[in-house]
Amino acid sequence: MSFKIPLFDLNFGKEETAAVVATLESKWLSMGPQCVELEEKFAAMCGSKRGVTVTNCTAALHLALMAMDIKEGDEVIVPSLTFVATANCVRYVGATPVFADITSLDDLTISVDDIANKITPNTKAIIPMHFAGYPADMDRIMALAKKHNLKVIEDACHGPLSEYKGRKLGSIGDVGCFSFFSNKNISTGEGGMLITDNDEIADRIKLLRSHGMTTMSYQRAAGHATTYDVVDSGYNYRMDDLRASIGLVQIGKLQADLESRAKVRSWYLEELKAIPGIVIPFQNCTEFSSNYVMPVILKESTAEKRDTLRDALHSAGVQTSVHYPAVHRFSVFERFNSQDLTLTEYVGDNEITLPMYAAITRENVRYIAKALREGLNSGE
Ligand SMILES: *Cc1c(COP(=O)(O)O)cnc(C)c1O
């Protein structure tokens, strides 16, 4: 079925096509000058010293944990209200994910009180996720990390250019990880980026990204090197220049795209505020946000009621999603610690994600709000 209003729409034009064609015609398709330029521009945009392109954010999270020597026997505290990659990456290095609850129905980021409850002598790192580009409480997370000597990896997939007290998300912890998957704020098909101020971590990650080899084919082709050693057991997690050239166009459009999304969000707040049966998370947050998604949570509801309402919205031509089914409930994570995750479970059962992208009109938002109100009323 094709939706009248889809959940997401690409912000693509002729510029992306032209960039790909130019890269094709350059005949350098794999990781090369476009990736380097994207790394430099992206890191500068975030106020970080180094950027490293990778195949996707999942690879970025994996390499971040590897570069910090996190391994079997170590525990990493992660949210459960996130995309599964935030927890899967912990398993890649043989460590144990420990799930923490969210702060409240109003603040869907990881609860710092619950992180504090779940720290043990084996805890080595925390991976906060900035939900929809709204920041986790980084001051308190960094203070806890300092006190217990923990690393902080920001899963900033939702939040390029989003801010926390004047700093860009992803640039506050030891490492920040971003995704350029098709439906993210920056879309290159697949793609990702890791940023850090730590040269040692950046250099180690660059090695691990390409088999642990000390030089790359681009350097060798350019005559800068003729041979290489393999000094670590790395992966092939390289991005390619076709995607990087799309990314360069996309970051040029990002600020304007986010400003349009902020306008769409303000229309949603106006249209939805009179609906009594819902909570709009982050309603009072004044930080600049990417508004990656537009979540609402049904009050005094159940998963069945939520699913019925989603069906009604779909019949009205409005595509919706759920961010997120609680990760600790997936069967692969059943054997891990999942104490005290009641808010996460409630949101997983009762959240609906409404359409959000730059080209949504005021009319669209009014239509969606009406469909939501009617769906809620008929469910009573
Ligand atoms: C999209 C996403 C990821 C994974 O990114 P990929 O680039 O698809 O690997 C991880 N965490 C969060 C919060 C995401 O939204």
The ligand as a MOL file (V3000), in Angstrom:
LIG
                    3D

  0  0  0     0  0            999 V3000
M  V30 BEGIN CTAB
M  V30 COUNTS 15 15 0 0 0
M  V30 BEGIN ATOM
M  V30 1 C 20.0820 3.5370 12.8030 0
M  V30 2 C 20.5840 3.3220 14.1550 0
M  V30 3 C 21.6920 2.4920 14.4140 0
M  V30 4 C 22.3580 1.6640 13.3600 0
M  V30 5 O 22.8640 2.4010 12.3000 0
M  V30 6 P 23.3140 1.6240 10.9580 0
M  V30 7 O 24.0450 2.7070 10.2100 0
M  V30 8 O 22.0870 1.1780 10.2630 0
M  V30 9 O 24.2070 0.5120 11.3560 0
M  V30 10 C 22.1560 2.4000 15.7150 0
M  V30 11 N 21.5620 3.0740 16.7110 0
M  V30 12 C 20.4890 3.8540 16.5110 0
M  V30 13 C 19.8840 4.5750 17.6620 0
M  V30 14 C 19.9630 4.0010 15.2250 0
M  V30 15 O 18.8750 4.7550 15.0390 0
M  V30 END ATOM
M  V30 BEGIN BOND
M  V30 1 1 1 2
M  V30 2 1 2 3
M  V30 3 2 2 14
M  V30 4 1 3 4
M  V30 5 2 3 10
M  V30 6 1 4 5
M  V30 7 1 5 6
M  V30 8 2 6 7
M  V30 9 1 6 8
M  V30 10 1 6 9
M  V30 11 1 10 11
M  V30 12 2 11 12
M  V30 13 1 12 13
M  V30 14 1 12 14
M  V30 15 1 14 15
M  V30 END BOND
M  V30 END CTAB
M  END
